[in-house]
Amino acid sequence: MNFKHIKKIVVIHLALLVFTISADAAVKIQQWQTSAGAEVYFVENHDLPIIDLSVNFSAGSARDTTEKSGVAGITRYLMALGAAGMSDEVIANKMADIGAILGGDFDVDRAAFKLRTLSSAREQAQALDVFTKVLQKPDFPEAVLTREKARIISGIQESATRPESISSKAFMSAMYGKHPYSLDESGEVETVAKIQREDLQDFYNKYYSAKGAVIAMIGDLTREQANSIAENISNGMPKSVEIAPIPAVDYPTKPIEQRIAHPASQSHILLGYPGVKRGDPDMFPLYVGNYILGGGGFVSRLTEEVREKRGLVYSVYSYFMPMAELGPFQIGLQTKKDQADAALKLVHETLDKFMKNGVTEKELTAAKANIIGGFPMRIDSNGKILEYLSVIGFYKLPLNYLDEYNKKVASVTTAQIKEAFNRRLKPENFVTVIVGDPNAK
């Protein structure tokens, strides 16, 4: 790579460091649909000569089946490793030549592809050409599939030895049972080993359609240019029927506890319950309340009671993870094996007290100040705003979501927090997983 190309990469990375948005600046989101049915969410910003683009599909691990667990993740990964006759090396070199960055994300709900490039004509054209071919013409080369299956299987086997991975997998499996949210994002050794190229092609044809795509863009583009890019991307995608929604999640009707032996020196404990969906009206009371309970680090009740006062844990936290359907409310902690039961008991006592008595006005005021004060950091770069655009589009949140965020936080009351927690969580039916339990058989 010559100096000119290195300089282009440096320009992009330095630009990311200097671009900020003021706390009061509104994010003006433009939204429309392409002729092929893809949804587009666009923010025009000419402060820097950069374009950030992502395309999201409802093609996460929840689209897998028990028999072919792992197909979704491998499909997403291999799409960027061979397309339109280009090898993974050619794709990487073409991006490096212009200082562009090809990336993406994968989780239970979404499979996403991201592109960051300079907006100058040559760089933009080459980056979009490669990006579009990755989305429209994946090759799924047999040799690459064989290589990556071996790598993925090795990773699954290694994860099966780590207590944090064991606990997370067991927790999701116990909480969601036969629901597709229970499936591991990487798949299983047995299922990955059986995956064939035809499985990837079939999955791509079904779930990577233009009608199911959400295209998010921010940067140095006009509306007309953004529309042209979106049309070029979506017009070459599969023309499949509308994708069925993720099935609804059932609540556990009785407590579930798993104690798993492990030679680690400490116990890894997860406990929780199905929480909320994206766009749920309870989201802000639950989010602000959880900041006080276990999401605010050293200022949270769980940290104060379980770690600071009693010294029973190395760390403790809680969070809600909203998804297309009910994502988990989760409390996690690590402690010495001989303190596991005492720590778990104190966590339950702290949660019970929190739900019974609610939060104080002083706690609420402090939590709001921290959340609202930290919000500008959430939208202080094109990349961060791009992620919000993707979430807003994928989960069909209101276009003024970012503008209303602080107002929603500020409007939360102590009564709303107490009511929402008691209506949404049933601690008596929590799922509990303890990995590294000395009494496990």
Contacts in CASP RR format, 6 or more apart in sequence:
PFRMAT RR
TARGET T0000
AUTHOR 0000-0000-0000
METHOD contacts of the structure
MODEL  1
MNFKHIKKIVVIHLALLVFTISADAAVKIQQWQTSAGAEVYFVENHDLPI
IDLSVNFSAGSARDTTEKSGVAGITRYLMALGAAGMSDEVIANKMADIGA
ILGGDFDVDRAAFKLRTLSSAREQAQALDVFTKVLQKPDFPEAVLTREKA
RIISGIQESATRPESISSKAFMSAMYGKHPYSLDESGEVETVAKIQREDL
QDFYNKYYSAKGAVIAMIGDLTREQANSIAENISNGMPKSVEIAPIPAVD
YPTKPIEQRIAHPASQSHILLGYPGVKRGDPDMFPLYVGNYILGGGGFVS
RLTEEVREKRGLVYSVYSYFMPMAELGPFQIGLQTKKDQADAALKLVHET
LDKFMKNGVTEKELTAAKANIIGGFPMRIDSNGKILEYLSVIGFYKLPLN
YLDEYNKKVASVTTAQIKEAFNRRLKPENFVTVIVGDPNAK
1 96 0 8 1.000
1 97 0 8 1.000
5 96 0 8 1.000
5 97 0 8 1.000
5 98 0 8 1.000
5 99 0 8 1.000
8 98 0 8 1.000
8 99 0 8 1.000
8 118 0 8 1.000
8 123 0 8 1.000
9 96 0 8 1.000
9 99 0 8 1.000
11 118 0 8 1.000
12 50 0 8 1.000
12 99 0 8 1.000
12 101 0 8 1.000
12 116 0 8 1.000
12 118 0 8 1.000
15 48 0 8 1.000
15 49 0 8 1.000
15 50 0 8 1.000
16 381 0 8 1.000
16 382 0 8 1.000
16 383 0 8 1.000
19 47 0 8 1.000
19 48 0 8 1.000
19 380 0 8 1.000
19 381 0 8 1.000
19 382 0 8 1.000
20 376 0 8 1.000
20 380 0 8 1.000
20 381 0 8 1.000
21 27 0 8 1.000
21 376 0 8 1.000
21 379 0 8 1.000
21 380 0 8 1.000
21 385 0 8 1.000
22 376 0 8 1.000
23 373 0 8 1.000
23 375 0 8 1.000
23 376 0 8 1.000
26 402 0 8 1.000
26 403 0 8 1.000
27 43 0 8 1.000
27 379 0 8 1.000
27 385 0 8 1.000
27 388 0 8 1.000
27 402 0 8 1.000
27 403 0 8 1.000
28 43 0 8 1.000
28 44 0 8 1.000
29 41 0 8 1.000
29 42 0 8 1.000
29 43 0 8 1.000
29 389 0 8 1.000
29 392 0 8 1.000
29 399 0 8 1.000
29 402 0 8 1.000
30 40 0 8 1.000
30 41 0 8 1.000
30 42 0 8 1.000
30 43 0 8 1.000
30 44 0 8 1.000
30 223 0 8 1.000
30 226 0 8 1.000
31 39 0 8 1.000
31 40 0 8 1.000
31 41 0 8 1.000
31 42 0 8 1.000
31 393 0 8 1.000
31 399 0 8 1.000
32 40 0 8 1.000
32 227 0 8 1.000
33 39 0 8 1.000
33 40 0 8 1.000
34 40 0 8 1.000
34 210 0 8 1.000
34 215 0 8 1.000
34 227 0 8 1.000
34 230 0 8 1.000
34 231 0 8 1.000
34 234 0 8 1.000
34 235 0 8 1.000
35 231 0 8 1.000
35 234 0 8 1.000
35 235 0 8 1.000
36 210 0 8 1.000
36 211 0 8 1.000
36 231 0 8 1.000
36 234 0 8 1.000
36 235 0 8 1.000
36 236 0 8 1.000
36 237 0 8 1.000
36 239 0 8 1.000
37 210 0 8 1.000
37 211 0 8 1.000
37 212 0 8 1.000
37 213 0 8 1.000
37 234 0 8 1.000
38 210 0 8 1.000
38 211 0 8 1.000
38 212 0 8 1.000
38 213 0 8 1.000
38 214 0 8 1.000
38 215 0 8 1.000
38 230 0 8 1.000
38 233 0 8 1.000
38 234 0 8 1.000
38 237 0 8 1.000
39 212 0 8 1.000
39 213 0 8 1.000
39 214 0 8 1.000
39 215 0 8 1.000
39 393 0 8 1.000
40 215 0 8 1.000
40 216 0 8 1.000
40 217 0 8 1.000
40 226 0 8 1.000
40 227 0 8 1.000
40 230 0 8 1.000
41 214 0 8 1.000
41 215 0 8 1.000
41 216 0 8 1.000
41 217 0 8 1.000
41 389 0 8 1.000
41 390 0 8 1.000
41 392 0 8 1.000
41 393 0 8 1.000
42 216 0 8 1.000
42 217 0 8 1.000
42 218 0 8 1.000
42 221 0 8 1.000
42 223 0 8 1.000
42 226 0 8 1.000
42 389 0 8 1.000
43 217 0 8 1.000
43 218 0 8 1.000
43 219 0 8 1.000
43 385 0 8 1.000
43 389 0 8 1.000
44 218 0 8 1.000
44 219 0 8 1.000
44 221 0 8 1.000
44 222 0 8 1.000
44 223 0 8 1.000
44 226 0 8 1.000
45 218 0 8 1.000
45 219 0 8 1.000
45 220 0 8 1.000
45 382 0 8 1.000
46 219 0 8 1.000
46 220 0 8 1.000
48 219 0 8 1.000
48 220 0 8 1.000
48 382 0 8 1.000
49 118 0 8 1.000
49 119 0 8 1.000
49 120 0 8 1.000
49 220 0 8 1.000
50 116 0 8 1.000
50 117 0 8 1.000
50 118 0 8 1.000
50 119 0 8 1.000
50 219 0 8 1.000
50 220 0 8 1.000
50 382 0 8 1.000
51 115 0 8 1.000
51 116 0 8 1.000
51 117 0 8 1.000
51 118 0 8 1.000
51 119 0 8 1.000
51 124 0 8 1.000
51 217 0 8 1.000
51 218 0 8 1.000
51 219 0 8 1.000
51 220 0 8 1.000
51 221 0 8 1.000
52 114 0 8 1.000
52 115 0 8 1.000
52 116 0 8 1.000
52 217 0 8 1.000
52 218 0 8 1.000
52 219 0 8 1.000
52 382 0 8 1.000
52 383 0 8 1.000
52 386 0 8 1.000
53 114 0 8 1.000
53 115 0 8 1.000
53 116 0 8 1.000
53 117 0 8 1.000
53 131 0 8 1.000
53 215 0 8 1.000
53 216 0 8 1.000
53 217 0 8 1.000
53 229 0 8 1.000
53 386 0 8 1.000
54 104 0 8 1.000
54 112 0 8 1.000
54 113 0 8 1.000
54 114 0 8 1.000
54 115 0 8 1.000
54 215 0 8 1.000
54 216 0 8 1.000
54 217 0 8 1.000
54 386 0 8 1.000
54 387 0 8 1.000
54 389 0 8 1.000
54 390 0 8 1.000
55 112 0 8 1.000
55 113 0 8 1.000
55 135 0 8 1.000
55 213 0 8 1.000
55 214 0 8 1.000
55 215 0 8 1.000
55 216 0 8 1.000
55 233 0 8 1.000
56 110 0 8 1.000
56 111 0 8 1.000
56 112 0 8 1.000
56 213 0 8 1.000
56 214 0 8 1.000
56 215 0 8 1.000
56 216 0 8 1.000
56 390 0 8 1.000
56 393 0 8 1.000
56 394 0 8 1.000
57 110 0 8 1.000
57 111 0 8 1.000
57 112 0 8 1.000
57 207 0 8 1.000
57 208 0 8 1.000
57 212 0 8 1.000
57 213 0 8 1.000
57 214 0 8 1.000
58 109 0 8 1.000
58 110 0 8 1.000
58 207 0 8 1.000
58 212 0 8 1.000
58 243 0 8 1.000
58 246 0 8 1.000
58 324 0 8 1.000
58 394 0 8 1.000
59 72 0 8 1.000
59 75 0 8 1.000
59 76 0 8 1.000
59 110 0 8 1.000
59 111 0 8 1.000
59 203 0 8 1.000
59 207 0 8 1.000
59 208 0 8 1.000
60 72 0 8 1.000
60 73 0 8 1.000
60 76 0 8 1.000
60 106 0 8 1.000
60 107 0 8 1.000
60 108 0 8 1.000
60 109 0 8 1.000
60 110 0 8 1.000
60 111 0 8 1.000
60 185 0 8 1.000
61 69 0 8 1.000
61 70 0 8 1.000
61 72 0 8 1.000
61 73 0 8 1.000
61 106 0 8 1.000
61 107 0 8 1.000
61 108 0 8 1.000
61 180 0 8 1.000
61 183 0 8 1.000
61 184 0 8 1.000
61 185 0 8 1.000
61 187 0 8 1.000
62 72 0 8 1.000
62 108 0 8 1.000
62 109 0 8 1.000
62 180 0 8 1.000
62 181 0 8 1.000
62 183 0 8 1.000
62 246 0 8 1.000
62 324 0 8 1.000
63 72 0 8 1.000
63 180 0 8 1.000
63 203 0 8 1.000
63 207 0 8 1.000
64 70 0 8 1.000
64 71 0 8 1.000
64 72 0 8 1.000
64 180 0 8 1.000
64 183 0 8 1.000
64 187 0 8 1.000
65 71 0 8 1.000
65 180 0 8 1.000
66 183 0 8 1.000
66 191 0 8 1.000
67 191 0 8 1.000
68 191 0 8 1.000
68 194 0 8 1.000
68 195 0 8 1.000
68 199 0 8 1.000
69 183 0 8 1.000
69 184 0 8 1.000
69 187 0 8 1.000
69 188 0 8 1.000
69 191 0 8 1.000
69 192 0 8 1.000
70 152 0 8 1.000
70 183 0 8 1.000
70 184 0 8 1.000
70 185 0 8 1.000
70 186 0 8 1.000
70 187 0 8 1.000
70 188 0 8 1.000
70 191 0 8 1.000
70 192 0 8 1.000
70 195 0 8 1.000
71 195 0 8 1.000
71 199 0 8 1.000
71 200 0 8 1.000
71 203 0 8 1.000
72 106 0 8 1.000
72 111 0 8 1.000
72 185 0 8 1.000
72 203 0 8 1.000
72 207 0 8 1.000
73 106 0 8 1.000
73 111 0 8 1.000
73 185 0 8 1.000
73 186 0 8 1.000
74 145 0 8 1.000
74 148 0 8 1.000
74 149 0 8 1.000
74 152 0 8 1.000
74 192 0 8 1.000
74 195 0 8 1.000
74 200 0 8 1.000
75 111 0 8 1.000
75 140 0 8 1.000
75 200 0 8 1.000
75 203 0 8 1.000
75 204 0 8 1.000
75 207 0 8 1.000
76 106 0 8 1.000
76 111 0 8 1.000
77 106 0 8 1.000
77 148 0 8 1.000
78 138 0 8 1.000
78 140 0 8 1.000
78 141 0 8 1.000
78 144 0 8 1.000
78 145 0 8 1.000
78 148 0 8 1.000
78 200 0 8 1.000
79 113 0 8 1.000
79 134 0 8 1.000
79 135 0 8 1.000
79 138 0 8 1.000
79 140 0 8 1.000
79 204 0 8 1.000
80 88 0 8 1.000
80 91 0 8 1.000
80 102 0 8 1.000
80 103 0 8 1.000
80 113 0 8 1.000
80 134 0 8 1.000
81 87 0 8 1.000
81 88 0 8 1.000
81 91 0 8 1.000
81 141 0 8 1.000
81 144 0 8 1.000
81 148 0 8 1.000
82 88 0 8 1.000
82 91 0 8 1.000
82 134 0 8 1.000
82 138 0 8 1.000
82 139 0 8 1.000
82 140 0 8 1.000
82 141 0 8 1.000
82 144 0 8 1.000
83 91 0 8 1.000
83 130 0 8 1.000
83 133 0 8 1.000
83 134 0 8 1.000
83 136 0 8 1.000
83 137 0 8 1.000
83 138 0 8 1.000
83 139 0 8 1.000
84 133 0 8 1.000
84 136 0 8 1.000
84 137 0 8 1.000
84 139 0 8 1.000
85 137 0 8 1.000
85 139 0 8 1.000
86 94 0 8 1.000
86 130 0 8 1.000
86 133 0 8 1.000
87 141 0 8 1.000
88 144 0 8 1.000
91 102 0 8 1.000
91 130 0 8 1.000
91 134 0 8 1.000
94 126 0 8 1.000
94 130 0 8 1.000
95 101 0 8 1.000
95 102 0 8 1.000
95 127 0 8 1.000
95 130 0 8 1.000
97 126 0 8 1.000
98 117 0 8 1.000
98 118 0 8 1.000
98 122 0 8 1.000
98 123 0 8 1.000
98 126 0 8 1.000
98 127 0 8 1.000
99 117 0 8 1.000
99 118 0 8 1.000
99 123 0 8 1.000
100 115 0 8 1.000
100 116 0 8 1.000
100 117 0 8 1.000
100 118 0 8 1.000
100 123 0 8 1.000
100 126 0 8 1.000
100 127 0 8 1.000
100 130 0 8 1.000
101 114 0 8 1.000
101 115 0 8 1.000
101 116 0 8 1.000
101 117 0 8 1.000
102 113 0 8 1.000
102 114 0 8 1.000
102 115 0 8 1.000
102 130 0 8 1.000
102 131 0 8 1.000
102 134 0 8 1.000
103 113 0 8 1.000
103 114 0 8 1.000
103 115 0 8 1.000
104 112 0 8 1.000
104 113 0 8 1.000
104 114 0 8 1.000
105 111 0 8 1.000
105 112 0 8 1.000
105 114 0 8 1.000
106 112 0 8 1.000
106 185 0 8 1.000
107 185 0 8 1.000
108 180 0 8 1.000
108 181 0 8 1.000
108 185 0 8 1.000
108 323 0 8 1.000
109 246 0 8 1.000
109 323 0 8 1.000
109 324 0 8 1.000
109 394 0 8 1.000
110 390 0 8 1.000
110 394 0 8 1.000
111 207 0 8 1.000
111 208 0 8 1.000
112 390 0 8 1.000
113 131 0 8 1.000
113 134 0 8 1.000
113 135 0 8 1.000
114 386 0 8 1.000
115 127 0 8 1.000
115 128 0 8 1.000
115 131 0 8 1.000
116 383 0 8 1.000
117 123 0 8 1.000
117 124 0 8 1.000
117 127 0 8 1.000
117 128 0 8 1.000
118 124 0 8 1.000
119 219 0 8 1.000
119 220 0 8 1.000
119 221 0 8 1.000
128 229 0 8 1.000
128 232 0 8 1.000
131 233 0 8 1.000
132 232 0 8 1.000
132 233 0 8 1.000
135 208 0 8 1.000
135 233 0 8 1.000
135 237 0 8 1.000
136 233 0 8 1.000
136 236 0 8 1.000
136 237 0 8 1.000
138 200 0 8 1.000
138 204 0 8 1.000
140 197 0 8 1.000
140 200 0 8 1.000
140 201 0 8 1.000
140 204 0 8 1.000
142 197 0 8 1.000
145 195 0 8 1.000
145 197 0 8 1.000
145 200 0 8 1.000
149 192 0 8 1.000
149 193 0 8 1.000
149 195 0 8 1.000
152 186 0 8 1.000
152 187 0 8 1.000
152 192 0 8 1.000
153 189 0 8 1.000
153 192 0 8 1.000
153 193 0 8 1.000
155 186 0 8 1.000
156 184 0 8 1.000
156 186 0 8 1.000
156 187 0 8 1.000
156 188 0 8 1.000
156 189 0 8 1.000
156 192 0 8 1.000
157 189 0 8 1.000
159 165 0 8 1.000
159 166 0 8 1.000
159 169 0 8 1.000
159 186 0 8 1.000
160 166 0 8 1.000
163 262 0 8 1.000
163 264 0 8 1.000
163 266 0 8 1.000
163 268 0 8 1.000
163 435 0 8 1.000
163 436 0 8 1.000
164 268 0 8 1.000
166 260 0 8 1.000
166 262 0 8 1.000
166 268 0 8 1.000
166 435 0 8 1.000
167 260 0 8 1.000
167 268 0 8 1.000
167 269 0 8 1.000
167 270 0 8 1.000
167 433 0 8 1.000
167 434 0 8 1.000
167 435 0 8 1.000
168 270 0 8 1.000
169 184 0 8 1.000
170 258 0 8 1.000
170 260 0 8 1.000
170 433 0 8 1.000
170 435 0 8 1.000
171 270 0 8 1.000
171 272 0 8 1.000
171 328 0 8 1.000
171 330 0 8 1.000
171 431 0 8 1.000
171 433 0 8 1.000
172 181 0 8 1.000
172 182 0 8 1.000
172 184 0 8 1.000
172 328 0 8 1.000
173 182 0 8 1.000
174 256 0 8 1.000
174 258 0 8 1.000
174 431 0 8 1.000
174 433 0 8 1.000
175 181 0 8 1.000
175 182 0 8 1.000
175 252 0 8 1.000
175 256 0 8 1.000
175 272 0 8 1.000
175 273 0 8 1.000
175 274 0 8 1.000
175 328 0 8 1.000
175 431 0 8 1.000
176 182 0 8 1.000
176 249 0 8 1.000
176 274 0 8 1.000
179 247 0 8 1.000
179 249 0 8 1.000
179 250 0 8 1.000
179 325 0 8 1.000
180 246 0 8 1.000
180 247 0 8 1.000
181 246 0 8 1.000
181 249 0 8 1.000
181 323 0 8 1.000
181 325 0 8 1.000
181 327 0 8 1.000
186 192 0 8 1.000
204 238 0 8 1.000
205 238 0 8 1.000
205 240 0 8 1.000
206 238 0 8 1.000
206 240 0 8 1.000
206 243 0 8 1.000
207 240 0 8 1.000
207 243 0 8 1.000
208 237 0 8 1.000
208 238 0 8 1.000
209 237 0 8 1.000
209 238 0 8 1.000
209 239 0 8 1.000
209 240 0 8 1.000
209 241 0 8 1.000
209 243 0 8 1.000
210 234 0 8 1.000
210 235 0 8 1.000
210 236 0 8 1.000
210 237 0 8 1.000
210 238 0 8 1.000
210 239 0 8 1.000
211 239 0 8 1.000
211 240 0 8 1.000
211 241 0 8 1.000
211 242 0 8 1.000
212 242 0 8 1.000
212 243 0 8 1.000
213 233 0 8 1.000
213 234 0 8 1.000
213 237 0 8 1.000
214 390 0 8 1.000
214 393 0 8 1.000
214 394 0 8 1.000
215 230 0 8 1.000
215 233 0 8 1.000
215 234 0 8 1.000
216 386 0 8 1.000
216 389 0 8 1.000
216 390 0 8 1.000
216 393 0 8 1.000
217 226 0 8 1.000
217 229 0 8 1.000
217 230 0 8 1.000
217 386 0 8 1.000
217 389 0 8 1.000
218 382 0 8 1.000
218 383 0 8 1.000
218 385 0 8 1.000
218 386 0 8 1.000
218 389 0 8 1.000
219 382 0 8 1.000
221 229 0 8 1.000
245 324 0 8 1.000
246 324 0 8 1.000
246 325 0 8 1.000
247 325 0 8 1.000
248 325 0 8 1.000
248 326 0 8 1.000
249 274 0 8 1.000
249 325 0 8 1.000
249 326 0 8 1.000
249 327 0 8 1.000
251 273 0 8 1.000
251 274 0 8 1.000
251 326 0 8 1.000
251 426 0 8 1.000
251 429 0 8 1.000
252 273 0 8 1.000
252 274 0 8 1.000
252 426 0 8 1.000
252 429 0 8 1.000
252 430 0 8 1.000
252 431 0 8 1.000
253 429 0 8 1.000
254 429 0 8 1.000
255 428 0 8 1.000
255 429 0 8 1.000
255 430 0 8 1.000
255 431 0 8 1.000
255 432 0 8 1.000
256 430 0 8 1.000
256 431 0 8 1.000
256 432 0 8 1.000
257 431 0 8 1.000
257 432 0 8 1.000
257 433 0 8 1.000
257 434 0 8 1.000
258 432 0 8 1.000
258 433 0 8 1.000
258 434 0 8 1.000
259 434 0 8 1.000
259 436 0 8 1.000
259 437 0 8 1.000
259 439 0 8 1.000
259 440 0 8 1.000
260 433 0 8 1.000
260 434 0 8 1.000
260 435 0 8 1.000
260 436 0 8 1.000
260 437 0 8 1.000
260 440 0 8 1.000
261 436 0 8 1.000
261 437 0 8 1.000
261 440 0 8 1.000
261 441 0 8 1.000
262 268 0 8 1.000
262 435 0 8 1.000
262 436 0 8 1.000
262 437 0 8 1.000
263 436 0 8 1.000
264 435 0 8 1.000
264 436 0 8 1.000
265 336 0 8 1.000
265 337 0 8 1.000
266 314 0 8 1.000
266 334 0 8 1.000
266 335 0 8 1.000
266 336 0 8 1.000
266 337 0 8 1.000
266 436 0 8 1.000
267 334 0 8 1.000
267 335 0 8 1.000
267 336 0 8 1.000
267 337 0 8 1.000
267 339 0 8 1.000
267 340 0 8 1.000
267 434 0 8 1.000
267 435 0 8 1.000
267 436 0 8 1.000
267 437 0 8 1.000
268 334 0 8 1.000
268 434 0 8 1.000
268 435 0 8 1.000
268 436 0 8 1.000
269 332 0 8 1.000
269 333 0 8 1.000
269 334 0 8 1.000
269 335 0 8 1.000
269 340 0 8 1.000
269 343 0 8 1.000
269 344 0 8 1.000
269 432 0 8 1.000
269 433 0 8 1.000
269 434 0 8 1.000
269 435 0 8 1.000
270 330 0 8 1.000
270 331 0 8 1.000
270 332 0 8 1.000
270 431 0 8 1.000
270 432 0 8 1.000
270 433 0 8 1.000
271 330 0 8 1.000
271 331 0 8 1.000
271 332 0 8 1.000
271 344 0 8 1.000
271 347 0 8 1.000
271 430 0 8 1.000
271 431 0 8 1.000
271 432 0 8 1.000
271 433 0 8 1.000
272 328 0 8 1.000
272 329 0 8 1.000
272 330 0 8 1.000
272 331 0 8 1.000
272 430 0 8 1.000
272 431 0 8 1.000
272 432 0 8 1.000
273 328 0 8 1.000
273 329 0 8 1.000
273 425 0 8 1.000
273 426 0 8 1.000
273 427 0 8 1.000
273 429 0 8 1.000
273 430 0 8 1.000
273 431 0 8 1.000
274 326 0 8 1.000
274 327 0 8 1.000
274 328 0 8 1.000
274 329 0 8 1.000
275 286 0 8 1.000
275 320 0 8 1.000
275 322 0 8 1.000
275 326 0 8 1.000
275 327 0 8 1.000
275 328 0 8 1.000
275 329 0 8 1.000
275 424 0 8 1.000
275 425 0 8 1.000
276 282 0 8 1.000
276 283 0 8 1.000
276 286 0 8 1.000
276 320 0 8 1.000
276 322 0 8 1.000
276 326 0 8 1.000
276 327 0 8 1.000
276 329 0 8 1.000
276 424 0 8 1.000
277 322 0 8 1.000
277 323 0 8 1.000
277 324 0 8 1.000
277 325 0 8 1.000
277 326 0 8 1.000
277 327 0 8 1.000
278 322 0 8 1.000
278 323 0 8 1.000
278 324 0 8 1.000
278 391 0 8 1.000
278 395 0 8 1.000
278 397 0 8 1.000
279 322 0 8 1.000
279 395 0 8 1.000
279 397 0 8 1.000
280 286 0 8 1.000
280 322 0 8 1.000
282 420 0 8 1.000
282 423 0 8 1.000
282 424 0 8 1.000
283 320 0 8 1.000
283 322 0 8 1.000
284 408 0 8 1.000
284 409 0 8 1.000
284 411 0 8 1.000
284 412 0 8 1.000
285 412 0 8 1.000
285 413 0 8 1.000
285 416 0 8 1.000
285 417 0 8 1.000
285 419 0 8 1.000
285 420 0 8 1.000
285 421 0 8 1.000
286 320 0 8 1.000
286 329 0 8 1.000
286 417 0 8 1.000
286 420 0 8 1.000
286 421 0 8 1.000
286 424 0 8 1.000
287 320 0 8 1.000
287 371 0 8 1.000
287 409 0 8 1.000
288 364 0 8 1.000
288 367 0 8 1.000
288 368 0 8 1.000
288 371 0 8 1.000
288 409 0 8 1.000
288 412 0 8 1.000
288 417 0 8 1.000
289 359 0 8 1.000
289 364 0 8 1.000
289 367 0 8 1.000
289 412 0 8 1.000
289 417 0 8 1.000
289 421 0 8 1.000
290 318 0 8 1.000
290 319 0 8 1.000
290 320 0 8 1.000
290 329 0 8 1.000
291 300 0 8 1.000
291 367 0 8 1.000
291 370 0 8 1.000
291 371 0 8 1.000
292 300 0 8 1.000
292 301 0 8 1.000
292 354 0 8 1.000
292 359 0 8 1.000
292 363 0 8 1.000
292 364 0 8 1.000
292 367 0 8 1.000
292 417 0 8 1.000
293 300 0 8 1.000
293 301 0 8 1.000
293 302 0 8 1.000
293 318 0 8 1.000
293 351 0 8 1.000
293 354 0 8 1.000
294 300 0 8 1.000
294 301 0 8 1.000
294 302 0 8 1.000
294 303 0 8 1.000
294 316 0 8 1.000
294 317 0 8 1.000
294 318 0 8 1.000
294 319 0 8 1.000
294 331 0 8 1.000
295 317 0 8 1.000
295 318 0 8 1.000
295 319 0 8 1.000
296 303 0 8 1.000
296 367 0 8 1.000
296 370 0 8 1.000
297 303 0 8 1.000
297 317 0 8 1.000
298 304 0 8 1.000
298 308 0 8 1.000
299 366 0 8 1.000
299 370 0 8 1.000
300 317 0 8 1.000
300 318 0 8 1.000
301 350 0 8 1.000
301 354 0 8 1.000
302 316 0 8 1.000
302 317 0 8 1.000
302 318 0 8 1.000
302 331 0 8 1.000
302 333 0 8 1.000
302 347 0 8 1.000
302 350 0 8 1.000
303 316 0 8 1.000
303 317 0 8 1.000
305 346 0 8 1.000
305 350 0 8 1.000
306 312 0 8 1.000
306 313 0 8 1.000
306 316 0 8 1.000
306 333 0 8 1.000
306 343 0 8 1.000
306 346 0 8 1.000
306 347 0 8 1.000
306 350 0 8 1.000
307 313 0 8 1.000
307 314 0 8 1.000
307 315 0 8 1.000
307 316 0 8 1.000
310 346 0 8 1.000
312 335 0 8 1.000
312 339 0 8 1.000
312 342 0 8 1.000
312 343 0 8 1.000
312 346 0 8 1.000
313 333 0 8 1.000
313 334 0 8 1.000
313 335 0 8 1.000
313 339 0 8 1.000
313 343 0 8 1.000
314 334 0 8 1.000
314 335 0 8 1.000
315 333 0 8 1.000
315 334 0 8 1.000
316 331 0 8 1.000
316 332 0 8 1.000
316 333 0 8 1.000
316 343 0 8 1.000
316 347 0 8 1.000
317 331 0 8 1.000
317 332 0 8 1.000
317 333 0 8 1.000
318 329 0 8 1.000
318 330 0 8 1.000
318 331 0 8 1.000
318 332 0 8 1.000
319 329 0 8 1.000
319 330 0 8 1.000
320 327 0 8 1.000
320 328 0 8 1.000
320 329 0 8 1.000
321 327 0 8 1.000
321 328 0 8 1.000
321 329 0 8 1.000
321 330 0 8 1.000
324 395 0 8 1.000
329 424 0 8 1.000
329 425 0 8 1.000
331 347 0 8 1.000
331 351 0 8 1.000
333 343 0 8 1.000
333 344 0 8 1.000
333 347 0 8 1.000
335 343 0 8 1.000
337 436 0 8 1.000
337 437 0 8 1.000
337 438 0 8 1.000
338 438 0 8 1.000
340 434 0 8 1.000
340 436 0 8 1.000
340 437 0 8 1.000
340 438 0 8 1.000
344 432 0 8 1.000
344 434 0 8 1.000
348 427 0 8 1.000
351 427 0 8 1.000
352 427 0 8 1.000
354 421 0 8 1.000
355 418 0 8 1.000
355 421 0 8 1.000
355 422 0 8 1.000
355 425 0 8 1.000
355 427 0 8 1.000
357 418 0 8 1.000
358 414 0 8 1.000
358 417 0 8 1.000
358 418 0 8 1.000
358 421 0 8 1.000
359 367 0 8 1.000
359 414 0 8 1.000
359 417 0 8 1.000
359 418 0 8 1.000
360 414 0 8 1.000
361 414 0 8 1.000
364 412 0 8 1.000
364 413 0 8 1.000
364 414 0 8 1.000
364 417 0 8 1.000
368 409 0 8 1.000
368 410 0 8 1.000
368 412 0 8 1.000
371 409 0 8 1.000
372 406 0 8 1.000
372 409 0 8 1.000
372 410 0 8 1.000
375 405 0 8 1.000
375 406 0 8 1.000
375 409 0 8 1.000
378 384 0 8 1.000
378 388 0 8 1.000
379 385 0 8 1.000
379 388 0 8 1.000
379 402 0 8 1.000
388 401 0 8 1.000
388 402 0 8 1.000
391 397 0 8 1.000
392 398 0 8 1.000
392 399 0 8 1.000
392 401 0 8 1.000
392 402 0 8 1.000
398 404 0 8 1.000
434 440 0 8 1.000
END
